[in-house]
Amino acid sequence: MLLLGTVSGTLACGGSESGSTTGGGAKKSDPAVEKAPEPELTQEQLLDLYDSAKTRIEAVTQISDESYASLDHDLRLVAEKSKDQALRANASLLLGSVAEQRGDRRTAISFYRQATTLLPDEAATHAVLAVALASDGQWTDAIASQWQVVERVPDDLEAWLLLGEMQIKGGDTDAATLTYTAYELRRKGLLDGLTLKREGEYVLEEADRAACAEALTPAADNGTGLALIYALDSDPSVQVRTALAGVMGEQRLLGYQKILETKLASETDKELLEALKWALDEIARDGVETAPGAVPPDLAKAVEEAAAKDEVDVGLAAKPGEPGEAKPGEPGDAKPGDAKPGDAKPGDAKPGDAKPGDAKPGDAKPGDAKPG
C-alpha cells in the first residue's frame, strides 16, 4: 500500500514511473502479474465444491492458515455464485463457523446474518446467529434473533429456555419471567398431547404423541419425568414407547432406571429394545438426579403463578395454546394445547441437521459456545 501511495504521488506531480510507459505514454501491462479470470462453475460444480469444503472442515480439529485460505475462497464462491438460496446460506454458515473457530467472531456474525437474509423463514439460521451474538455479549440483538426462533418453532422448549437465559443475562428479568411462563405452558401442552384420552382413546395419533415426547427432551424435571414414566408404562404404541425411551436416554435421570429395566425384560420389538438398552447405558454412563425444573429459582414463584392462569402474552403472533386443567406432571386430564407437534417439529431450530442437498440451512456447526 505504501508503494502505491508513492507512485500515485509521483504521477500526480507530473513525473513518470520508470520502465512502465512506452514512448507514447501509454502504460504497458505486465502479463506476469495479470490474474486470469476464474472459469465459470456450473451449479453442480458449486455443490461439489461446497461438499468438498465441508468434508475438509470436518476432517480436522484445527484449520491451518493455508487450508483456511482455500476454504474461504471455495465457500465464498458458493455463497456468491450459487443460484440455490439454501446452498448459499449453508456456505455462509460454514464460513461463519470457520471464522468463529479462528476467533474472528465479528466476521462469523456477519456471515450468520447473511444466512438469515438468504433464508429468513428458517429457524436454524436465526438460532446460529442468536448464539453467536450472545457469545459476543450483544444481548439486545441476540434476544431479537432468538425471538425469531421461538416464533417459528414454538414447541421447541430448548429455544424458550435459551431465550429466557439471554433475557436474564441481558438484564430484563420481567421479560424472562414471561418467557419461562410460556415455556411452562408449552411443556404442559406437550404433556397433554402425549397422554390425553377421550372416551378411552388417545386424542392424538401415535406419530403426534411420539413427537410430543421428543419435544419434551429439554424438560428434565420431576413432574415431566413422572409423566414420561406413566406414558412409557401405559402407551400401547411401540413408536411412542421407543420415542420415550430415547428421551429418557437423553435426559439420563436415575429415576428412569426401574421402568427401563422392567420394559427391557418384557418388550419384544427390536428397535424398542435397542432404545431401552441405549437409555440404560446412558444413565449408567452419566446418570443425573432429578431436578426441580428449568426455571431459575428466583423466578419460579412468579412463573408458577402466571402459568396457573393458563395464558401469557409474550408477543407471539400465535400464543402458546390452551394447556388446559392439568397441573405440570399430571397426565391425562387437560385439553391438548394449540402447540401440536405437527406445526413445528422439535429440533428444527438446531443447526447441524440438514444435509447439503436437502435445501435446508444448518450444515455448519457454529461451535459449542453457550451464551455468556
N, C-alpha and C positions, 0 to 999 in steps of 0.2 A: 504493500500500500504506500510506503514511503517513496519507493521508486516511481510509482505512477504520479504521485504528487509533484516530484521534482521535474519529471518530464513535462507534465502539464504546465508547470510554472515557466519552464524554459520556452516552450512553444508559445505561450501567451505573450512573452516579451519579444517575440519576433524571431527567435532563434530556430534552429533546426536540429532534429535528433540525428546524430551522426550515424550513417550507414542505414538509415531507414527510409530514404527517399531516392527516387530516380531523378534524372536530370530535369524532368518536367514538374517535380514537386509532389507527385502522387506517392502515397505510401505503398511500399511493397510488402505484401503479406508473406509471412514465413510459414510455409506448409508444414514445417516440423511442429509448430505449436497449435495449428488448427485442429480442432476436435471434430472427428467425423460424426455426423448425426446418428443417433441410435436407431436401429431398424424398428419399424412399427410392429408391435406384437399383436397377435390375434387374441381374442378373448379367452380361448382355450389355453394359450401360452401364458397369459396373465394368471389364470387359475393355477396352472402348474407351477408358476413362479411363486405364488402365494404358498402352495402346499410345500414346496421345497424350503422356503424360508421358515415356515412353521416347524418342519421336521428338524431343521438345523438348530432352531432355538431350543426345542425340546430335548435335543441330544446332548446339550452341555449344561453345566451348572453355572458357568460364568462365561460371558461373551467377551472375547478379545477385541481390541481396537480394530484389527484387520477384519474380523468377522462382522463387527458392528457396521463398518463402512459398507460392506457388501449387502448385509441385511437391510440397512437403511435405504440403500439405493433400490433394491428389488421391491421392497414393500411400498416405497413411495411411488414407484411406477404403477403398482397395482392400485394404490389409493387414488392416483390421479387419472389413470387411463382406463380402468375397467368401466364397462357400462352397467355392471351389476352393482346396485347400491349396497346390497348386503356384503358382497365381496370387498367393496371399498371400505365399508365400515369395519369388517374383520381385519383388513390390513391396517386401518387406523388404530384399532385396539391393540394389535400386535406391536405396532410402532410405539404406542404409549407404554406397553408392557416392557419393551426393551429399554426405553428411556428411563422408566422407573427403576428397573434393575440396575441401571448405571448411575442412579442417584439424581437424575435430571427430572425432578417432579414437575417443574414448570412446563417442560416440553411434553411430558406424559399427559398432563391435564389438558393441554392444547389438543393433542390427538384424540383423547377421550371425548372432548367437546365436539370435535369433528365427527366422531362416530354417532353421537346423539343427533347431530344435524342431519346426517345421512339417513338414519333410521329413528326418527323422533317417536314413533309409536312402540318401539321395543323397550321393555323394561330393563333388559340386560345391559344396554349401553348406559342408561341412566344410573344403574346400580354401580357399575365400574367407576363412573365419574364421581358419584357421591362419596365412595370410599376414598378415592384419591384426594378429593377436596378436603374431606375430614382429616385425613392423614397430614394434610398441609395446614390444618387449623383454620381453614376457611369455612367456618361453621354456617354462615348465612347461605352461601352457595351450596354447601353440602346438604343442608336441610332441604333447600329448594329442589335439588336433584333427587333426594330420597323421596320427597313427596311424589315426584313423577313415577317412582317405582310402586308405591302403595296405591296410587290411583289406577295404575294399570294391572296390578296383581293384588287386589285387596285381601285375598285369602292367604297371602304369604306372611305368616306370623313373624318370621325372622326379619322381614323388611320393616314391620311395625316396631319390633324391638330395637332395631338399629336406628330407626328414626327417633324413637324416644331417647336413646343414648346420645344421639347427636344434639338433640334439643337441650338435654341436661348439660352437656359439656359446652354448649353454646350459651348457657345461662338463662334459658327460657323454661323454667320448671312448670309454669302454668300450661304451656303448650304440651310439655312432656306428659303431664297428668292426663290430658285429653287423649294423647296418643296411646298411652298404656291402657286407658279405658277402652279405646277402640280395639286394642289387642285382646283384651279380656272378652269383649263381646264377640269378636271373631272366633276366639277359642271356644266359647260356649256354643256358638252356632255350628262349628265343625263337630263338636261332641254330639250335638243334637242330630246332625246329619248322619253321623256314624251309627247312632243307637236307636233313633226314634222309630217306634212302631205304631201303627193304627190298625185296630181290629186284628192284632196278632201278626200283621205283615209289615215288613220294613217299608218306610216311606220312600227311601232312595234305592235305586238299583245297586247291585253289588259293585260295579265299577266306580260309581259315585261314592259309595261307602269306603272303598279302598282308597280313593283319592282324599277323602276326608281324613282318614287315618294318617296317610303320608303327610298331609298338610299340618298335622299336629306334632310333627317331629321336634320343632323348637320348644314346645311346651312341656319341658321336663319337670313338672311339679307334681305334688302329691295327688291333687284332685284329678288331673289328667291321667296320671298313672293308674289310678283305681279304675277309671272309665275304660282305659285300654285293656286292663286285665279282664274286666267284665266282658268286653267285646270279644276278646280272644277266646274266652271260655264259652261264649253263647252264640256267636255268629255262625250260621251254617255254611257260609261261603268260604271255600278254600282260598279264593282270590283275596278276600278281605282278611282272613287269618294270616295269609302269607305277608300281606302288607303290614299288618300289626306286628308280626314277628320282626320284620325289617325295622320298623320304628323303634321297637324295644331294643334292638341291637344298636341302633344309632344313639339312643339315649343312655344305654348301659346302666340302668338303675338296678341296684341289687334286689329291690323288691319284686323284680320280674322273674327271678330265678326259679321259684317254685312252680309257677304256672307254665313256664317254658319247659321245664323238665317233665312236668306232667303231660304236656302236649307232645313232647318228643317221644314219649313212651307209647302214645296211643294213636298218633296220626299215621297215615299211610301214603299220602301224596308226596312224591319225590321232591318237588320244588318247595313245598311247605316244610318238609323235614330239613332240607338244606338251610332254609331261612331260620328255623328254630335253632339248629346247631350253630349257625353263624352268630346268632344273637347271644347264645350262651357263651360262645368263645370270646366274644367282645366284652361281655360282662366279666368273665374270668380274667381277661387281659387287663382291663382298667375299669372295674366297676365303681360306680359312684352312689352315694347315699341320695335318697330322695330329697328334693328341695322344696321350700315353701312356694316358690314361684319366681317368674322372671321380673316382676315389677320391683323396683327399688324399695327397700323397707320404708324410707321416709315418705314415699308417695302411696304406699299400699293402702292406707286407710281411705284417702281421698278417692283413689281409683275404685276401691270396693264399693264405696257409697255411690259413686257415679255409675258404675256398672250395674248396681242394683236397680237403677231406673230403666235399664234395658234400652237406653238410647244415648247417643252422644254425637254432637255436631263437631266434626274435626275438619270440616271444609271440603270434604269429598263430594263430587257430583252424585255419587251413589253412596248412601250412608250404609253403615255396617250391617244392616239387615235386622231381623227380628229373632233374637236368640231365645225368646220365649220365657217360660216359667222355671226352667231347670236351674238350679244353682250349679256353680262350677264343680265338675266332678260327679254330678248326679245324672247318670244317663237315662234317657228314655222318656222323660215327661214333657219335654218342651216342644214347641213348634220349630221346625227347621228354619234356619235363617235364610236371608236372601243370598248369602255367600255360598252358593253351591259350587262344588269343585269343578264343574264343567265350565264355569265362567272364566276362571283364571287358574291355570294349573299351578300348584305349589312348586316352587323351584324355578319357574320360568325367568325369575329375575336374577338368577345366578349366572354370572359369566362362566364360560368354560364348557357348556354342554353341547353347543352347536358344532356340527361338522362343516368343513369349509364348503361343501357342495349343497348344503341344506338351505342356503339363502337366509341364514339367521346370524345375528351377531353373537359373539361370545367365545370364539376360539381362543382368544388371548386371555390369559390369566393375569390380572393386574397386580398380583402379589398378595401376600397374606396379611399385609398391614391392616390392623384394625384402627378405627378412628381414635385419635388421641394417643 
